[in-house]
Amino acid sequence: MRIPPLLHPAPGKDGSRRFALTLQTGRTAILPGKTTPTWGFNGTFLGPTLRATRGDTVRMTVRNRLPETSTVHWHGIRLPAVMDGGPHQPVESGATWTPHWTLDQPAATAWYHPHPHGETAQHVYNGLAGMFILDDDTRPELPSDYGVDDIPLILQDKKFDEDNAFTGRVLKGTFGILGDHVLVNGTFDPHLKVTTDHVRLRILNGSNARMYNLSFADKRTFHAVATDGGLLPAPVPVKELALTPGERAEVVVAFEPGERVVLRTVDNGVDIAEGDLDVIRFVAAATLKPSPAPPAVLAARDAIVPAADARVRHFVLNGHDAINGEEMDMSRIDEVVPAGAVEIWEVENNVYSHNFHIHEVAFRVLSVGDGKPAAYAEGRKDTVFVPGKSKVRLAVRFGTATDPKWPYMYHCHILRHEDSGMMGQFVLVEPGTERTVSRTLKMPHH
């Protein structure tokens, strides 16, 4: 299995870490025979893993060498809206974008991908995605040697034609594409040689639509240690773990010398979890080096608790192209939120499966339908599954970077739905100024 190269530049004279990303086209050997036309960052397919630490100022140089306009969104990163990389920050073909910000959030596994409105599904499907690891001073005893016992797994499903080109219509059908080939870090039928007795897996669902319902073929127990937004307070033992597009999880798995075991995604009856598919095969060496098992305590509990009189906002998902009955409009502000607020967002789904991602925030899932979320999903998150004909309630903590003119997004992260209009916009403003903010955006690039 390919391991994405790690970009972890030393701070420069000004104290900043500088990253360079180039969006480009190419061809990649994936299946036997002909190579596949692909897109990637700094290479032909996918992108490097970026790594930085809380408190770092990061300066990005994003060069677009694609034949069309794209963007780069920092999914799971809390930063000013003008640096967010959504549809309001287009990078035209041949152009360069240089966002910069200071990281101020707990350690987490985030990622980056394009976010051009109406084109996100195709750009991600072509291969534009990469992982972004954030560290902080909270360093529990966990496997941490990147590529050895700390392994990134970017999961994507694809369909191929007879010439090994990606096929399928990303904006057709209920969900777009549910592929019949699972790639891990761009590798088909991957295996990982295990050299330590415990391995930390940073799992990203980078697919357009598929839910991965992950379990090992031998039904072994493993331990969830982190969600989208960072470490859980304590490890959670699990036998299976589900992730919808955009969600991440970190797990620690114990291995015995010489064993072989397959991680699979199993059809659990959900419409976007179609079919049983092998994901990756682990092959343990005859002798394994020691690596830490998860400690009893991982991080201080950081519950997101709304006040008794917290603002409640309601969002209804109908079909695949609207929220609260309205399709995405880049010139319309849908919600105005006071900076630093903790609110309750209720997301009601009246049809088939959706999920819900909010830029910039961290949230806690209060309920799913009439019950609580799975124990492994009770930590800080930014993306949540919303089952068909159900409602989820979220306690949402917003950041403090105010800007009434540059919006953040909230949307279904099933990319066919996002591109079709199931997306809205919000701005963060100084508390008390909400009623003075214009709900219409007037920007030159519109």
C-alpha positions as CSV (number, residue, x, y, z in Angstrom):
1,M,0.0,0.0,0.0
2,R,1.2,3.5,-0.8
3,I,1.9,5.7,2.2
4,P,1.4,9.4,1.2
5,P,4.6,11.4,1.6
6,L,4.7,13.6,4.7
7,L,5.2,17.4,4.5
8,H,6.3,18.7,7.9
9,P,8.5,21.7,7.1
10,A,10.6,23.3,9.8
11,P,9.5,26.8,10.8
12,G,11.2,29.5,8.8
13,K,12.9,32.7,10.1
14,D,9.5,34.3,10.6
15,G,8.3,31.2,12.6
16,S,5.9,30.1,9.9
17,R,5.6,26.6,8.4
18,R,5.4,26.9,4.6
19,F,3.6,24.4,2.4
20,A,3.5,24.2,-1.4
21,L,0.7,22.3,-3.1
22,T,0.3,22.0,-6.9
23,L,-3.0,20.7,-8.4
24,Q,-2.1,18.8,-11.5
25,T,-3.1,16.1,-14.0
26,G,-1.4,12.8,-14.7
27,R,-1.7,9.1,-15.1
28,T,-1.4,6.5,-12.3
29,A,-0.9,2.7,-12.3
30,I,-3.9,1.5,-10.2
31,L,-5.2,-1.7,-11.9
32,P,-3.1,-4.1,-13.9
33,G,-2.6,-3.0,-17.5
34,K,-3.3,0.5,-18.7
35,T,-2.6,3.5,-16.4
36,T,-5.6,5.6,-15.2
37,P,-6.0,9.4,-16.0
38,T,-6.0,11.0,-12.5
39,W,-5.6,14.3,-10.7
40,G,-3.4,15.0,-7.7
41,F,-1.6,17.4,-5.4
42,N,2.2,17.4,-6.0
43,G,1.9,14.2,-8.0
44,T,-0.5,12.3,-10.2
45,F,-3.0,11.0,-7.6
46,L,-4.1,12.2,-4.1
47,G,-1.7,14.4,-2.1
48,P,0.9,14.5,0.6
49,T,0.0,14.4,4.3
50,L,0.5,17.9,5.8
51,R,1.5,18.1,9.4
52,A,1.6,21.1,11.8
53,T,1.2,21.9,15.5
54,R,-1.3,24.1,17.4
55,G,0.1,27.6,17.6
56,D,1.9,27.3,14.2
57,T,1.3,30.0,11.6
58,V,1.0,28.1,8.3
59,R,1.5,29.7,4.9
60,M,0.2,27.8,1.9
61,T,1.2,28.3,-1.7
62,V,-1.5,26.6,-3.9
63,R,-0.8,26.5,-7.6
64,N,-3.5,25.4,-10.0
65,R,-2.1,23.6,-13.0
66,L,-5.4,21.9,-13.9
67,P,-7.2,22.8,-17.1
68,E,-10.0,24.4,-15.0
69,T,-10.8,26.4,-11.9
70,S,-10.7,24.7,-8.6
71,T,-10.4,25.5,-4.9
72,V,-8.7,23.9,-1.8
73,H,-10.8,23.6,1.3
74,W,-9.2,22.7,4.6
75,H,-11.8,20.3,6.0
76,G,-11.9,20.2,9.8
77,I,-9.6,23.2,10.2
78,R,-10.8,26.2,12.2
79,L,-9.7,29.4,10.4
80,P,-10.9,32.7,9.0
81,A,-13.6,32.4,6.4
82,V,-11.5,34.2,3.7
83,M,-8.9,31.4,4.1
84,D,-11.4,28.5,4.1
85,G,-11.1,27.5,0.5
86,G,-14.7,27.1,-0.2
87,P,-16.5,28.2,-3.5
88,H,-15.8,31.9,-2.7
89,Q,-12.0,31.4,-3.0
90,P,-11.6,30.1,-6.6
91,V,-8.1,29.4,-8.0
92,E,-8.2,29.8,-11.7
93,S,-6.2,27.6,-14.0
94,G,-2.6,28.9,-14.0
95,A,-3.2,31.0,-10.9
96,T,-1.7,30.8,-7.3
97,W,-3.5,31.3,-4.0
98,T,-1.6,32.0,-0.8
99,P,-3.8,31.6,2.3
100,H,-2.3,31.8,5.8
101,W,-3.6,31.5,9.3
102,T,-2.5,30.4,12.8
103,L,-3.7,27.0,14.0
104,D,-5.6,27.1,17.2
105,Q,-7.5,23.8,17.9
106,P,-6.8,20.4,19.5
107,A,-4.8,17.7,17.8
108,A,-6.9,16.0,15.1
109,T,-6.9,14.3,11.8
110,A,-8.3,16.7,9.2
111,W,-8.0,16.7,5.4
112,Y,-8.0,19.0,2.3
113,H,-9.9,18.7,-1.0
114,P,-11.5,20.9,-3.7
115,H,-14.8,22.8,-3.0
116,P,-15.8,24.5,-6.3
117,H,-19.6,24.8,-6.4
118,G,-21.1,22.3,-8.9
119,E,-17.7,20.6,-9.5
120,T,-16.6,19.3,-6.2
121,A,-17.8,15.7,-6.8
122,Q,-15.8,15.4,-10.1
123,H,-12.6,17.0,-8.7
124,V,-12.6,14.7,-5.6
125,Y,-13.4,11.7,-7.7
126,N,-10.5,12.5,-10.1
127,G,-8.2,12.2,-7.1
128,L,-7.8,15.5,-5.3
129,A,-7.6,14.7,-1.6
130,G,-5.0,14.6,1.1
131,M,-4.7,14.3,4.9
132,F,-3.8,17.1,7.3
133,I,-2.5,16.0,10.7
134,L,-2.6,18.5,13.6
135,D,-0.6,18.0,16.8
136,D,-0.7,19.8,20.1
137,D,0.8,19.5,23.6
138,T,-1.6,16.7,24.5
139,R,0.5,13.7,23.7
140,P,-1.0,10.5,25.1
141,E,1.0,7.3,24.7
142,L,-0.2,6.2,21.3
143,P,1.6,4.8,18.2
144,S,3.0,7.9,16.5
145,D,5.7,6.9,14.0
146,Y,4.2,8.0,10.7
147,G,4.1,5.3,8.1
148,V,5.3,2.6,10.6
149,D,2.7,2.3,13.4
150,D,0.8,5.5,12.7
151,I,-0.9,4.9,9.3
152,P,-3.1,7.1,7.1
153,L,-5.9,5.3,5.3
154,I,-7.7,7.4,2.7
155,L,-10.7,5.3,1.6
156,Q,-12.3,5.9,-1.8
157,D,-14.5,3.7,-4.0
158,K,-14.3,3.9,-7.8
159,K,-15.7,2.4,-11.0
160,F,-13.4,1.7,-13.9
161,D,-14.1,1.2,-17.7
162,E,-12.3,-1.3,-20.0
163,D,-9.4,1.2,-20.4
164,N,-8.9,1.5,-16.6
165,A,-10.3,5.1,-16.6
166,F,-12.6,6.2,-13.8
167,T,-16.1,6.0,-15.0
168,G,-19.6,6.8,-13.6
169,R,-21.7,9.9,-13.6
170,V,-21.0,11.8,-10.4
171,L,-24.2,13.9,-10.6
172,K,-26.6,11.3,-11.7
173,G,-28.8,9.0,-9.6
174,T,-29.8,9.3,-6.0
175,F,-26.2,9.4,-4.7
176,G,-24.0,9.8,-7.7
177,I,-21.4,7.0,-7.5
178,L,-21.1,3.9,-5.4
179,G,-18.0,2.2,-6.8
180,D,-17.2,-1.5,-6.9
181,H,-13.4,-1.1,-6.3
182,V,-12.1,0.3,-3.0
183,L,-8.8,2.1,-3.1
184,V,-6.8,2.9,0.0
185,N,-4.3,5.7,-0.4
186,G,-4.9,5.2,-4.1
187,T,-3.9,1.5,-4.0
188,F,-6.2,-1.3,-5.2
189,D,-6.1,-4.6,-3.2
190,P,-3.7,-3.2,-0.7
191,H,-1.8,-5.0,2.0
192,L,0.2,-3.5,4.8
193,K,3.1,-5.2,6.4
194,V,2.7,-4.8,10.2
195,T,5.9,-4.5,12.1
196,T,4.6,-3.5,15.6
197,D,2.2,-5.1,18.0
198,H,-0.1,-2.1,18.0
199,V,-1.0,0.1,15.0
200,R,-2.8,3.4,14.9
201,L,-5.0,3.9,11.8
202,R,-6.1,7.4,10.8
203,I,-9.1,6.6,8.7
204,L,-10.6,9.1,6.3
205,N,-13.7,8.5,4.2
206,G,-12.7,10.4,1.1
207,S,-15.5,8.8,-1.1
208,N,-18.2,10.7,-2.9
209,A,-21.1,8.9,-1.3
210,R,-20.2,5.5,0.2
211,M,-20.6,4.7,3.9
212,Y,-17.9,2.4,5.2
213,N,-19.1,0.1,7.9
214,L,-15.7,-1.2,9.0
215,S,-15.0,-4.5,10.8
216,F,-12.3,-7.1,10.8
217,A,-12.9,-10.5,9.2
218,D,-12.1,-12.3,12.4
219,K,-14.5,-9.9,14.4
220,R,-11.7,-8.8,16.6
221,T,-12.2,-5.8,19.0
222,F,-10.2,-2.7,18.3
223,H,-10.2,0.7,20.0
224,A,-11.5,4.1,18.7
225,V,-9.3,6.9,20.1
226,A,-10.4,10.0,18.1
227,T,-13.2,11.4,16.0
228,D,-13.2,14.2,13.4
229,G,-12.3,16.9,15.9
230,G,-9.7,15.1,18.0
231,L,-9.0,12.7,20.8
232,L,-11.8,11.0,22.8
233,P,-11.5,11.3,26.6
234,A,-10.9,7.5,26.8
235,P,-10.6,4.6,24.3
236,V,-13.8,3.0,23.2
237,P,-13.7,-0.7,22.4
238,V,-15.6,-1.5,19.1
239,K,-16.0,-4.4,16.7
240,E,-17.3,-2.2,13.9
241,L,-17.2,1.5,13.1
242,A,-19.2,3.4,10.4
243,L,-18.0,6.5,8.5
244,T,-19.9,8.6,5.9
245,P,-18.1,10.9,3.4
246,G,-15.9,13.5,5.1
247,E,-15.8,11.8,8.5
248,R,-12.6,10.6,10.1
249,A,-11.7,8.3,13.0
250,E,-8.5,7.1,14.6
251,V,-8.3,3.6,15.9
252,V,-5.7,1.4,17.5
253,V,-5.5,-2.3,16.5
254,A,-3.5,-5.0,18.3
255,F,-1.7,-7.6,16.2
256,E,-0.1,-11.0,16.9
257,P,3.2,-12.1,15.2
258,G,2.6,-13.8,11.8
259,E,-1.2,-13.3,11.6
260,R,-3.1,-12.1,8.5
261,V,-6.4,-10.3,8.7
262,V,-8.6,-8.3,6.4
263,L,-10.5,-5.1,7.2
264,R,-13.8,-5.0,5.4
265,T,-16.7,-2.8,4.8
266,V,-20.0,-4.7,5.4
267,D,-23.4,-3.9,4.1
268,N,-25.5,-2.9,7.1
269,G,-28.7,-2.3,5.2
270,V,-28.1,1.5,4.8
271,D,-28.6,2.7,1.2
272,I,-25.1,4.2,0.9
273,A,-23.3,1.1,2.4
274,E,-24.0,-1.1,-0.7
275,G,-22.3,-4.5,-0.8
276,D,-19.5,-6.2,1.2
277,L,-16.0,-5.2,0.0
278,D,-12.5,-5.9,1.2
279,V,-10.7,-2.7,2.2
280,I,-7.1,-3.7,3.2
281,R,-5.2,-6.8,4.3
282,F,-2.8,-6.7,7.2
283,V,0.2,-9.1,7.2
284,A,2.1,-9.2,10.5
285,A,5.8,-9.9,10.6
286,A,7.1,-13.0,12.5
287,T,8.5,-10.7,15.1
288,L,6.8,-7.5,16.2
289,K,8.3,-4.5,17.9
290,P,6.5,-3.1,20.9
291,S,4.2,-0.1,20.3
292,P,1.9,1.5,22.9
293,A,-1.6,0.2,23.6
294,P,-4.1,3.0,24.2
295,P,-3.9,4.4,27.7
296,A,-6.9,4.6,30.0
297,V,-7.1,8.4,29.6
298,L,-6.5,10.1,26.2
299,A,-7.5,13.8,26.7
300,A,-9.3,16.0,29.1
301,R,-13.1,15.9,28.6
302,D,-14.2,19.0,26.6
303,A,-17.9,18.7,26.5
304,I,-19.7,21.2,24.3
305,V,-22.6,22.2,26.4
306,P,-25.2,24.7,25.2
307,A,-26.9,27.1,27.7
308,A,-30.5,26.5,28.7
309,D,-31.5,29.4,26.5
310,A,-29.2,28.6,23.6
311,R,-30.4,29.5,20.1
312,V,-32.0,26.6,18.2
313,R,-31.8,26.5,14.4
314,H,-33.7,24.1,12.3
315,F,-32.6,22.6,8.9
316,V,-34.7,20.3,6.8
317,L,-33.2,18.1,4.1
318,N,-35.6,17.2,1.3
319,G,-34.6,15.4,-1.8
320,H,-31.0,16.0,-2.9
321,D,-30.8,19.7,-3.8
322,A,-32.1,22.0,-1.1
323,I,-32.0,22.8,2.6
324,N,-35.1,24.4,4.1
325,G,-36.6,24.4,0.6
326,E,-33.8,26.5,-0.9
327,E,-31.0,25.6,-3.2
328,M,-27.5,27.0,-2.6
329,D,-27.1,30.6,-3.7
330,M,-23.6,32.0,-3.4
331,S,-25.0,35.6,-3.1
332,R,-27.3,34.7,-0.1
333,I,-26.4,34.5,3.6
334,D,-28.7,32.0,5.2
335,E,-27.6,32.3,8.8
336,V,-25.9,35.0,10.9
337,V,-24.2,33.6,14.0
338,P,-22.6,35.6,16.8
339,A,-18.9,34.6,17.2
340,G,-18.1,32.3,20.1
341,A,-21.7,31.1,20.4
342,V,-22.7,27.6,21.4
343,E,-26.0,26.8,19.6
344,I,-28.2,23.8,19.0
345,W,-28.7,22.8,15.4
346,E,-31.4,20.4,14.5
347,V,-31.1,18.6,11.2
348,E,-34.2,16.8,10.0
349,N,-34.0,14.4,7.1
350,N,-37.3,13.4,5.5
351,V,-35.9,11.1,2.7
352,Y,-32.9,8.8,2.1
353,S,-29.5,9.0,3.7
354,H,-27.7,12.3,4.0
355,N,-24.9,13.6,6.2
356,F,-24.2,17.1,7.4
357,H,-20.9,19.0,7.6
358,I,-20.4,22.5,9.1
359,H,-17.2,24.4,8.2
360,E,-15.1,26.0,11.0
361,V,-17.0,24.5,13.9
362,A,-16.7,21.7,16.4
363,F,-19.9,20.0,17.5
364,R,-21.1,17.3,19.8
365,V,-23.9,15.0,18.6
366,L,-26.6,15.2,21.2
367,S,-29.0,12.7,19.7
368,V,-29.7,10.6,16.5
369,G,-33.4,10.0,16.2
370,D,-34.7,9.0,19.7
371,G,-31.3,7.7,20.8
372,K,-27.7,8.7,21.5
373,P,-24.9,8.4,19.0
374,A,-22.5,5.4,19.1
375,A,-20.0,5.8,21.9
376,Y,-17.1,6.2,19.5
377,A,-18.9,9.2,17.9
378,E,-19.5,11.2,21.1
379,G,-16.4,13.3,20.7
380,R,-15.8,16.6,18.8
381,K,-17.0,16.3,15.2
382,D,-17.6,18.4,12.1
383,T,-19.5,15.8,10.0
384,V,-22.4,13.6,11.0
385,F,-24.5,10.9,9.4
386,V,-28.2,11.8,9.2
387,P,-30.1,8.6,8.6
388,G,-33.2,8.6,6.4
389,K,-36.3,9.8,8.0
390,S,-34.6,10.9,11.2
391,K,-33.4,14.0,13.0
392,V,-30.0,14.7,14.6
393,R,-29.4,17.4,17.3
394,L,-26.0,19.0,17.5
395,A,-24.4,21.2,20.1
396,V,-22.3,23.5,17.9
397,R,-19.4,25.6,19.1
398,F,-18.5,28.5,16.8
399,G,-15.1,30.2,16.5
400,T,-14.2,33.8,17.1
401,A,-12.9,35.0,13.7
402,T,-15.6,37.5,12.6
403,D,-16.2,38.6,9.1
404,P,-19.7,39.7,7.9
405,K,-18.7,39.6,4.2
406,W,-17.0,36.2,3.8
407,P,-19.2,33.1,4.5
408,Y,-18.6,29.6,5.7
409,M,-20.6,26.6,4.3
410,Y,-22.8,23.9,5.8
411,H,-23.9,21.1,3.5
412,C,-24.5,17.4,2.9
413,H,-21.1,15.9,2.2
414,I,-22.5,13.3,-0.2
415,L,-20.9,15.2,-3.0
416,R,-23.7,14.7,-5.6
417,H,-26.1,16.4,-3.1
418,E,-23.6,19.2,-2.3
419,D,-23.0,20.0,-5.9
420,S,-26.8,19.9,-6.6
421,G,-27.5,22.6,-4.1
422,M,-27.9,21.0,-0.7
423,M,-25.7,23.7,0.9
424,G,-26.1,26.9,2.8
425,Q,-24.0,29.8,4.0
426,F,-23.4,31.5,7.4
427,V,-21.2,34.3,8.6
428,L,-19.7,34.9,12.0
429,V,-20.2,38.4,13.4
430,E,-19.5,40.4,16.5
431,P,-22.2,39.5,19.1
432,G,-25.0,42.1,19.1
433,T,-24.5,43.1,15.4
434,E,-26.5,40.2,13.9
435,R,-29.4,42.4,12.7
436,T,-27.2,44.9,11.0
437,V,-25.6,42.4,8.7
438,S,-26.6,42.3,5.0
439,R,-28.0,38.9,3.9
440,T,-26.8,39.6,0.3
441,L,-23.2,39.2,-0.7
442,K,-21.8,41.5,-3.4
443,M,-18.3,40.4,-4.3
444,P,-16.4,40.9,-7.6
445,H,-15.8,37.2,-8.1
446,H,-19.5,36.4,-8.1
